[in-house]
Amino acid sequence: ETAIEHYTQAIQLDPKNHVFFSNRSASYASTQQDQKAADDAKECIRLAPTFVKGYYRLVTAQIALQEYEKAAATIKQGLTIDPGNSQLQKQQRLVQQLQRQATANKKRQQQQQQQAAAAAGTPGTALNATAGNNNSELQELVTQFTQNKREYETERVNLTKLEREQKMTELTQQDIAPLPDRAQCYRAVGKMFLGQPKSQVLQYLDANVRSLQTQQGDARQKMAYLETKLQAQQQNLEELQKQQSRE
């Protein structure tokens, strides 16, 4: 926040300095103020269309906002200016991975919704169509299925966020690694930026990656457990529906 205030003051003194907007965008990104980071990056590009760092800042914000198509377009624009830019190329690979993952998740979610709708006897619609059913057992199963499905989706979103954070941390590690061993680096600590030697920052990032990997493992285990429950509940719904149709 202190850095943001300083850059804001600098911008007030020189509102046409694109570097100030680029640096404030980075500061906003470090405090998860992603939309403000994107806005500053866009202003940086407007002021200096050939300043490649502005495109990097905008892509970083767009990835955090899960605007992957926009990020891909921004990368393409940046690479027309500097085709060999390693930072944009790394971001391009990351965005491609995230796009594939998002497509797969969407497809899986649609399949689960279709299966749930079919199990409730209402093809093409959500399970809420069974609300008028007088069968209390069916209603209870539908309620449980819906709750577990919501919990599963929440965990899936959390896993995606953790994976994105790990990829961004690894990109930061790749950026810092080539620096001289005595280089002074900075990392966000709460509302401050703490200056540390390169080795300490790399140790911190490595520990952060391990922590994120542990959290991802926990999230995947919970998702597997919930998926097993959902499959069992879906099977129960199908059996109950068949029983009702025979009656």
For each residue, the residues with C-beta under 8 A, 3 or more apart:
1: 4 5 31 191
2: 5 6 191 192 193
3: 6 7 23 24 27 193
4: 1 7 8 24 27 28 31
5: 1 2 8 9
6: 2 3 9 10
7: 3 4 10 11 20 23 24 27
8: 4 5 11 12 24
9: 5 6 12 13
10: 6 7 13 14 17 20
11: 7 8 14 15 17 20 21 24
12: 8 9 15
13: 9 10
14: 10 11 17 20
15: 11 12
16: 47
17: 10 11 14 20 21 47
18: 21 22 43 44 45 47 48 51 54
19: 22 23 44 51
20: 7 10 11 14 17 23 24
21: 11 17 18 24 25 40 41 43 44 47 54
22: 18 19 25 26 40 41 44 51 53 54 57
23: 3 7 19 20 26 27
24: 3 4 7 8 11 20 21 27 28 40
25: 21 22 28 29 36 37 38 40 41 44 57 58 61
26: 22 23 29 30 37 57 60
27: 3 4 7 23 24 30 31
28: 4 24 25 31 33 34 36 37 40 61
29: 25 26 32 33 34 37 57 60 61 64
30: 26 27 188 193
31: 1 4 27 28 188 191
32: 29 64
33: 28 29 36 37
34: 28 29 37 38 61 64 65
35: 38 39 61 65
36: 25 28 33 39 40
37: 25 26 28 29 33 34 40 41 57 60 61 64
38: 25 34 35 41 42 58 61 62 65
39: 35 36 42 43
40: 21 22 24 25 28 36 37 43 44 57
41: 21 22 25 37 38 44 45 54 55 57 58 60 61
42: 38 39 45 46 58
43: 18 21 39 40 46 47
44: 18 19 21 22 25 40 41 47 48 51 53 54 57 58
45: 18 41 42 48 49 51 54 55 58
46: 42 43 49
47: 16 17 18 21 43 44 51
48: 18 44 45 51 54
49: 45 46 81
50: 81
51: 18 19 22 44 45 47 48 54
52: 55 56 78 81 82 85 88
53: 22 44 56 57
54: 18 21 22 41 44 45 48 51 57 58
55: 41 45 52 58 59 74 75 77 78 81 88
56: 52 53 59 60 78 85 87 88 91
57: 22 25 26 29 37 40 41 44 53 54 60 61
58: 25 38 41 42 44 45 54 55 61 62 74
59: 55 56 62 63 71 74 75 78 88 91 95
60: 26 29 37 41 56 57 63 64 91 168
61: 25 28 29 34 35 37 38 41 57 58 64 65
62: 38 58 59 65 67 68 70 71 74
63: 59 60 66 67 68 71 91 94 95 98 164 168
64: 29 32 34 37 60 61 164
65: 34 35 38 61 62
66: 63 98 102
67: 62 63 70 71
68: 62 63 71 72 95 98 99 102
69: 72 73 99
70: 62 67 73 74
71: 59 62 63 67 68 74 75 91 95
72: 68 69 75 76 92 95 96 99
73: 69 70 76 77
74: 55 58 59 62 70 71 77 78
75: 55 59 71 72 78 79 88 91 92 95
76: 72 73 79 80
77: 55 73 74 80 81
78: 52 55 56 59 74 75 81 82 85 88
79: 75 76 82 83 85 88 89 92
80: 76 77 83
81: 49 50 52 55 77 78
82: 52 78 79 85 88
83: 79 80
84: 89
85: 52 56 78 79 82 88 89
86: 89 90
87: 56 90 91 175
88: 52 55 56 59 75 78 79 82 85 91 92
89: 79 84 85 86 92 93
90: 86 87 93 94 171 174
91: 56 59 60 63 71 75 87 88 94 95 171
92: 72 75 79 88 89 95 96
93: 89 90 96 97
94: 63 90 91 97 98 167 168 171
95: 59 63 68 71 72 75 91 92 98 99
96: 72 92 93 99 100
97: 93 94 100 101 167
98: 63 66 68 94 95 101 102 164 167
99: 68 69 72 95 96 102 103
100: 96 97 103 104
101: 97 98 104 105 160 163
102: 66 68 98 99 105 106 160
103: 99 100 106 107
104: 100 101 107 108
105: 101 102 108 109 156 160
106: 102 103 109 110
107: 103 104 110 111
108: 104 105 111 112
109: 105 106 112 113 153
110: 106 107 113 114
111: 107 108 114 115
112: 108 109 115 116 149 230
113: 109 110 116 117 126
114: 110 111 117 118 123 124
115: 111 112 118 119 234
116: 112 113 119 120 126 127 145 149 234 237
117: 113 114 120 122 123 124 125 126 127 129
118: 114 115 121 123 238
119: 115 116 234 237 238 241
120: 116 117 127 129 130 142 237 241
121: 118 130 241 244 245
122: 117 125 126 127 129 130
123: 114 117 118
124: 114 117
125: 117 122 128 129
126: 113 116 117 122 129
127: 116 117 120 122 130 142 145 146
128: 125 131 146
129: 117 120 122 125 126 132
130: 120 121 122 127 133 138 139 142
131: 128 139
132: 129
133: 130 138 139
134:
135: 138 139 240 244
136: 139 140
137: 140 141 240
138: 130 133 135 141 142 237 240 241 244
139: 130 131 133 135 136 142 143
140: 136 137 143 144
141: 137 138 144 145 233 236 237 240
142: 120 127 130 138 139 145 146 237
143: 139 140 146 147
144: 140 141 147 148 233
145: 116 127 141 142 148 149 230 233 234 237
146: 127 128 142 143 149 150
147: 143 144 150 151
148: 144 145 151 152 226 229 230 233
149: 112 116 145 146 152 153 230
150: 146 147 153 154
151: 147 148 154 155 226
152: 148 149 155 156 223 226 227 230
153: 109 149 150 156 157
154: 150 151 157 158
155: 151 152 158 159 219 222 223 226
156: 105 152 153 159 160 223
157: 153 154 160 161
158: 154 155 161 162 219
159: 155 156 162 163 216 219 220 223
160: 101 102 105 156 157 163 164
161: 157 158 164 165
162: 158 159 165 166 212 215 216 219
163: 101 159 160 166 167 216
164: 63 64 98 160 161 167 168
165: 161 162 168 169 212
166: 162 163 169 170 209 212 213 216
167: 94 97 98 163 164 170 171
168: 60 63 94 164 165 171 172
169: 165 166 172 173 205 208 209 212
170: 166 167 173 174 209
171: 90 91 94 167 168 174 175
172: 168 169 175 176 205
173: 169 170 176 177 202 205 206 209
174: 90 170 171 177
175: 87 171 172 178
176: 172 173 179 185 198 201 202 205
177: 173 174 202
178: 175
179: 176 183 185 198
180: 183 198
181: 198 199
182: 197 198
183: 179 180 197 198
184: 195 196 197 198
185: 176 179 195 196 197 198 201
186: 193 194 195 196
187: 193 194 196 201 204
188: 30 31 192 193 194
189: 192 193 194
190:
191: 1 2 31
192: 2 188 189
193: 2 3 30 186 187 188 189
194: 186 187 188 189
195: 184 185 186
196: 184 185 186 187 200 201 204
197: 182 183 184 185 200 201
198: 176 179 180 181 182 183 184 185 201 202
199: 181 202 203
200: 196 197 203 204
201: 176 185 187 196 197 198 204 205
202: 173 176 177 198 199 205 206
203: 199 200 206 207
204: 187 196 200 201 207 208
205: 169 172 173 176 201 202 208 209
206: 173 202 203 209 210
207: 203 204 210 211
208: 169 204 205 211 212
209: 166 169 170 173 205 206 212 213
210: 206 207 213 214
211: 207 208 214 215
212: 162 165 166 169 208 209 215 216
213: 166 209 210 216 217
214: 210 211 217 218
215: 162 211 212 218 219
216: 159 162 163 166 212 213 219 220
217: 213 214 220 221
218: 214 215 221 222
219: 155 158 159 162 215 216 222 223
220: 159 216 217 223 224
221: 217 218 224 225
222: 155 218 219 225 226
223: 152 155 156 159 219 220 226 227
224: 220 221 227 228
225: 221 222 228 229
226: 148 151 152 155 222 223 229 230
227: 152 223 224 230 231
228: 224 225 231 232
229: 148 225 226 232 233
230: 112 145 148 149 152 226 227 233 234
231: 227 228 234 235
232: 228 229 235 236
233: 141 144 145 148 229 230 236 237
234: 115 116 119 145 230 231 237 238
235: 231 232 238 239
236: 141 232 233 239 240
237: 116 119 120 138 141 142 145 233 234 240 241
238: 118 119 234 235 241 242
239: 235 236 242 243
240: 135 137 138 141 236 237 243 244
241: 119 120 121 138 237 238 244 245
242: 238 239 245 246
243: 239 240 246 247
244: 121 135 138 240 241 247
245: 121 241 242
246: 242 243
247: 243 244
